[in-house]
């Protein structure tokens, strides 16, 4: 798969300048944050209800994967998956623990929503966990206008999963 270098400069709450761009999830520094994301998700949610994608899953042609970098340091990741021509799904949103509270997640979310709009999606959905470990993520999505929704794309509702949708 070929990765186009699409850069998106974002403001952060530090003196540096960070860039969100399409990335290869197999790169060692990216893979490290993805492995932390998977470990977190699996520690919070039973394996049969954990739908976080690993690097191979993020190579699906329907998925566009982004990293948020400050210089050479990966501070966050996120992806958007095309479900159909009008519907996208957010996947693999994660901010490194050391970067939380600096606007990384919000900047990644804004970038992914910009991509969705540019593709002409009418809505964006996501699935996330219900445990306290996912509370900050749920709050961020709600503050961005996402509303609770029914399962989509083959997901089943369980006590471990919740679903959100944003009309664009």
C-alpha positions in Angstrom: 0.0 0.0 0.0 1.2 3.5 -0.8 0.8 6.3 1.7 0.3 9.8 0.5 1.9 12.4 2.8 -1.0 14.6 3.7 0.1 17.0 6.4 -2.2 19.0 8.7 -0.6 21.4 11.1 -2.4 21.7 14.4 -2.1 24.0 17.4 -1.2 22.3 20.6 -0.9 23.7 24.1 2.8 23.6 24.0 5.3 25.9 22.3 6.0 23.4 19.5 4.1 22.7 16.3 2.7 19.3 15.6 1.6 17.6 12.4 -1.2 15.1 11.7 -0.5 13.1 8.6 -1.3 9.8 6.9 1.1 7.2 8.3 2.0 3.5 8.1 0.9 1.7 11.2 3.8 -0.8 10.9 6.4 1.9 11.6 8.1 1.0 14.9 7.3 4.3 16.7 3.7 4.1 15.5 3.4 0.4 16.3 4.5 1.1 19.9 1.6 3.4 20.5 -0.8 1.0 18.7 0.3 -1.8 21.0 -0.3 0.4 24.1 -3.8 1.2 22.7 -4.6 -2.5 22.1 -3.3 -3.4 25.6 -5.4 -0.7 27.2 -8.6 -1.8 25.2 -8.1 -5.4 26.1 -7.5 -4.6 29.8 -10.8 -2.7 29.9 -13.0 -4.8 27.6 -13.3 -8.6 27.2 -11.6 -9.8 24.0 -14.9 -10.8 22.4 -16.2 -7.2 22.8 -12.9 -5.4 22.0 -12.8 -4.2 18.4 -9.6 -2.1 18.3 -7.7 -2.7 15.1 -4.1 -3.9 15.1 -1.6 -2.7 12.5 -2.7 -5.3 10.0 -6.4 -4.3 10.4 -5.4 -0.7 9.9 -3.9 -1.6 6.5 -7.4 -2.4 5.1 -7.9 -0.3 2.0 -11.1 1.1 3.5 -9.1 2.6 6.4 -7.0 5.7 6.3 -4.6 5.8 9.3 -3.1 9.0 10.8 -0.5 9.8 13.3 -0.1 13.0 15.4 3.6 13.8 15.7 5.5 16.5 17.5 8.8 16.2 15.7 9.7 12.6 15.8 7.5 11.8 18.7 4.2 10.1 18.1 1.7 11.6 20.5 -1.5 10.1 19.1 -3.1 8.0 16.4 -6.5 7.7 14.7 -8.2 6.3 11.6 -11.3 6.6 9.6 -12.9 3.7 7.8 -15.3 4.0 4.9 -18.3 1.9 5.6 -20.1 3.1 2.5 -20.0 6.2 0.3 -22.0 8.3 2.9 -20.8 6.7 6.2 -17.4 6.6 7.9 -16.3 5.0 11.2 -13.7 6.4 13.6 -11.2 3.7 14.6 -8.1 3.4 16.8 -8.2 6.8 18.5 -5.5 6.9 21.1 -3.4 9.6 22.8 -0.1 8.7 24.5 -0.5 8.9 28.3 2.2 11.5 28.5 0.4 13.8 26.0 -3.1 13.7 27.5 -4.6 17.0 28.3 -2.8 18.8 25.5 -5.5 18.7 22.9 -4.1 15.8 20.9 -7.3 13.8 20.9 -9.4 16.8 19.9 -7.0 17.8 17.1 -7.1 14.2 15.8 -10.9 14.1 16.0 -11.1 17.4 14.1 -8.7 16.1 11.4 -10.7 12.9 10.9 -14.0 14.8 10.7 -12.4 17.1 8.1 -11.5 14.0 6.1 -15.1 12.7 6.4 -16.5 16.0 5.2 -14.1 16.2 2.3 -15.2 12.7 1.3 -18.8 13.7 1.3 -19.8 11.4 4.2 -23.2 12.3 5.7 -22.4 10.7 9.0 -19.6 9.3 11.1 -20.1 6.6 13.7 -17.9 5.0 16.4 -17.9 2.2 18.9 -16.2 2.6 22.2 -16.0 1.1 25.7 -18.3 1.6 28.6 -15.9 1.4 31.5 -14.5 4.4 33.4 -11.2 4.0 31.4 -13.1 5.2 28.3 -14.9 8.1 30.1 -12.6 10.9 28.7 -13.1 9.6 25.2 -16.9 9.4 25.5 -16.9 13.0 27.0 -14.8 14.3 24.1 -17.1 12.7 21.5 -20.2 14.1 23.1 -18.7 17.6 23.4 -18.0 17.4 19.6 -21.6 16.7 18.9 -21.8 12.9 18.8 -25.0 11.4 20.0 -25.7 8.0 21.4 -26.7 5.6 18.6 -27.7 2.1 17.7 -25.0 -0.4 16.8 -23.9 -0.2 13.1 -21.8 -2.2 10.7 -22.3 -5.6 12.3 -21.6 -4.6 15.9 -23.8 -6.0 18.6 -24.8 -4.0 21.7 -23.3 -5.4 24.9 -22.7 -4.1 28.4 -19.1 -3.4 27.3 -19.8 -1.3 24.2 -21.5 1.9 23.4 -22.1 3.6 20.0 -22.2 7.2 18.8 -23.1 9.0 15.6 -22.5 12.5 14.2 -24.5 13.8 11.3 -22.3 15.9 9.0 
